[in-house]
Amino acid sequence: MSENENYDIDIADSGASKTVSMEAGQIRKGGYIMIKGKPCKVKDVSVSKTGKHGHAKCKFSASDIFTGATCEELCPSTHSIDVPIVIKKDWMIQGIQDETYVLLMNDDGEMREDLQVPSVMYKTEDDLKTTSMIKEYCEMVNNGANIDIFCCVLSAVGQEKIVEIRKKDA
């Protein structure tokens, strides 16, 4: 082998899982859980007494974090259940492109234009409210208001959604 040979190196992700396993009895109200392949936020947990087979059962009532749909799951408290890795990240809104995509910038100056306005993706009441707030605040900036618009982007299992909007006087 000569010293002058060049090799191409491919870069790939680490293959990290988008979920982790957790004992069902450890999941509490306000936590996250995977139900039927959907990431959900737990609204209520009820635990039954141990039965003749020796397992207490956990009944989870939850809502899908992206669509708001209500889901339920029943699982023995000692069994493992998947929990999504949920990440919240703040971005500054720079504007709206083609009435569909939100222009975002993070603290490092990194820009992204791939996230759709919430009401385009999902048609829940909260998404329509968030969309109207984004449009209202962007219109205020276009009319000369001296404000900064921030949003919180929720990411889990390969999906993302704008979940919170706030303005700050510049």
Long-range contacts (C-beta under 8 A, 24 or more apart in sequence): 17-85, 18-84, 18-85, 18-156, 18-157, 18-158, 19-82, 19-83, 19-84, 19-85, 19-157, 20-82, 20-83, 20-85, 21-80, 21-81, 21-82, 21-83, 22-80, 22-81, 22-82, 22-83, 23-77, 23-78, 23-79, 23-80, 23-81, 24-58, 24-60, 24-75, 24-76, 24-77, 24-78, 24-79, 24-80, 24-81, 25-56, 25-58, 25-77, 25-78, 27-58, 27-60, 27-81, 27-83, 31-83, 32-65, 32-83, 32-84, 32-86, 32-156, 33-60, 33-62, 33-73, 33-81, 33-82, 33-83, 33-84, 34-81, 34-82, 34-83, 34-84, 34-157, 35-60, 35-62, 35-71, 35-72, 35-73, 36-71, 38-64, 38-66, 38-67, 38-69, 38-71, 39-64, 39-65, 39-66, 39-84, 39-86, 39-156, 39-157, 39-159, 40-64, 40-65, 40-71, 41-65, 47-77, 55-79, 65-154, 65-156, 65-161, 66-121, 66-122, 66-156, 66-159, 66-161, 67-122, 67-124, 68-122, 68-124, 68-126, 84-156, 84-157, 85-156, 86-154, 86-155, 86-156, 87-154, 87-155, 87-156, 88-152, 88-153, 88-154, 88-155, 88-163, 89-152, 89-153, 89-155, 90-150, 90-151, 90-152, 90-153, 91-150, 91-151, 91-152, 91-153, 92-148, 92-149, 92-150, 93-134, 93-137, 93-138, 93-149, 93-150, 93-151, 93-165, 95-138, 95-141, 96-134, 96-135, 96-138, 102-134, 102-151, 102-162, 104-151, 104-153, 115-153, 115-160, 115-162, 117-162, 118-161, 118-162, 121-161, 122-161, 130-162, 130-163, 130-164, 130-165, 133-165, 134-162, 134-165, 137-165, 137-167, 140-167, 146-170
